[in-house]
Amino acid sequence: MNIPAGFERNTGNKMCKLKKAIYGLKQFPRAWFGRFAKVMKESGYKQCQGDHTLFIKHLIVGGVTALLVYVDDIIVIENDEREKHEVKQRLATEFEIK
């Protein structure tokens, strides 16, 4: 971590507070899933109340898309090829995909 501008090194016992999760810390998976859920909700998906790792989107033309998250794997089930392409693009812009 870099010391912010204007922060003097020799100020005794002062320290910097980290405001985000770092990969490798215990809270990182929770922070990642929170960000993932936010992106899915912004994309029109609804989070299932019975299983918070399941996101469902009902399309106007009668199609349904479901995403199921397990650790860092995502299963996409859909019956609309265009929606599948759109969700993959959205995920690729927001997250690193292998």
Backbone torsions as a table, in degrees:
resi	resn	phi	psi	omega
1	MET	NA	133.9	177.5
2	ASN	-86.9	144.7	177.0
3	ILE	-75.8	131.6	-177.7
4	PRO	-66.8	155.8	178.8
5	ALA	-60.6	139.3	179.1
6	GLY	88.5	-6.4	179.8
7	PHE	-93.2	120.7	-178.3
8	GLU	-84.9	138.9	-177.5
9	ARG	-68.9	-40.2	-173.6
10	ASN	-96.5	62.8	-178.8
11	THR	-115.1	24.7	176.5
12	GLY	84.5	-126.7	-174.2
13	ASN	-96.6	19.1	179.7
14	LYS	-75.6	150.4	179.3
15	MET	-144.9	170.3	178.9
16	CYS	-97.1	145.7	177.1
17	LYS	-102.0	126.3	178.7
18	LEU	-81.3	126.2	-175.3
19	LYS	-103.5	11.3	177.0
20	LYS	-146.4	161.2	-178.7
21	ALA	-77.8	142.3	176.4
22	ILE	-106.2	138.4	178.2
23	TYR	-55.3	130.8	-179.7
24	GLY	107.8	-21.3	176.8
25	LEU	-82.6	160.8	-176.3
26	LYS	-63.2	-31.4	-176.4
27	GLN	-85.0	-3.7	-177.5
28	PHE	-60.0	-47.0	179.9
29	PRO	-59.0	-39.2	179.2
30	ARG	-66.2	-41.6	178.8
31	ALA	-65.4	-41.0	179.4
32	TRP	-63.5	-45.9	-178.6
33	PHE	-66.2	-36.9	176.5
34	GLY	-61.0	-42.2	177.4
35	ARG	-66.8	-41.7	178.7
36	PHE	-60.7	-46.5	-179.8
37	ALA	-61.1	-40.2	179.0
38	LYS	-62.6	-44.6	179.7
39	VAL	-63.2	-42.5	-179.8
40	MET	-65.8	-42.0	178.9
41	LYS	-65.0	-38.4	176.6
42	GLU	-65.3	-25.0	180.0
43	SER	-88.4	3.5	176.7
44	GLY	97.5	5.8	178.6
45	TYR	-85.3	149.3	175.9
46	LYS	-110.7	135.3	179.5
47	GLN	-83.4	128.5	180.0
48	CYS	-67.9	133.8	-179.3
49	GLN	-76.6	-26.0	179.0
50	GLY	-79.3	-29.9	178.6
51	ASP	-141.4	102.7	-173.9
52	HIS	-67.4	-9.7	178.1
53	THR	-90.8	1.8	-179.9
54	LEU	-106.9	127.5	178.4
55	PHE	-122.1	131.9	-175.8
56	ILE	-126.8	139.8	175.7
57	LYS	-131.3	121.7	176.1
58	HIS	-93.6	126.1	-178.2
59	LEU	-90.9	156.4	-178.7
60	ILE	-61.4	-37.1	-176.6
61	VAL	-80.9	9.1	177.4
62	GLY	97.5	-1.0	179.6
63	GLY	-81.3	162.1	178.0
64	VAL	-136.0	137.9	173.9
65	THR	-124.4	134.2	178.6
66	ALA	-127.8	137.3	175.1
67	LEU	-120.5	132.4	177.7
68	LEU	-122.1	127.5	-176.5
69	VAL	-106.3	132.5	173.7
70	TYR	-134.6	112.5	-175.0
71	VAL	56.1	-101.9	176.8
72	ASP	-123.3	21.9	175.5
73	ASP	-107.5	143.9	-179.3
74	ILE	-126.3	126.6	175.2
75	ILE	-102.1	126.5	179.3
76	VAL	-111.5	123.5	176.8
77	ILE	-120.1	126.3	-176.6
78	GLU	-153.1	164.3	173.7
79	ASN	-126.0	21.7	176.9
80	ASP	-135.5	108.1	-175.9
81	GLU	-59.8	-36.2	-179.2
82	ARG	-66.1	-42.2	178.8
83	GLU	-65.4	-37.6	178.0
84	LYS	-60.4	-44.5	179.1
85	HIS	-63.7	-42.2	-179.1
86	GLU	-64.5	-42.8	-179.1
87	VAL	-68.6	-36.8	177.4
88	LYS	-64.9	-39.8	177.5
89	GLN	-65.5	-43.4	-179.5
90	ARG	-62.4	-43.6	178.9
91	LEU	-64.8	-38.3	179.9
92	ALA	-66.3	-32.5	178.8
93	THR	-76.7	-27.9	-176.8
94	GLU	-94.3	-28.9	-174.2
95	PHE	-133.9	159.5	174.4
96	GLU	-80.7	121.9	-178.3
97	ILE	-113.2	134.9	179.4
98	LYS	-97.0	NA	NA
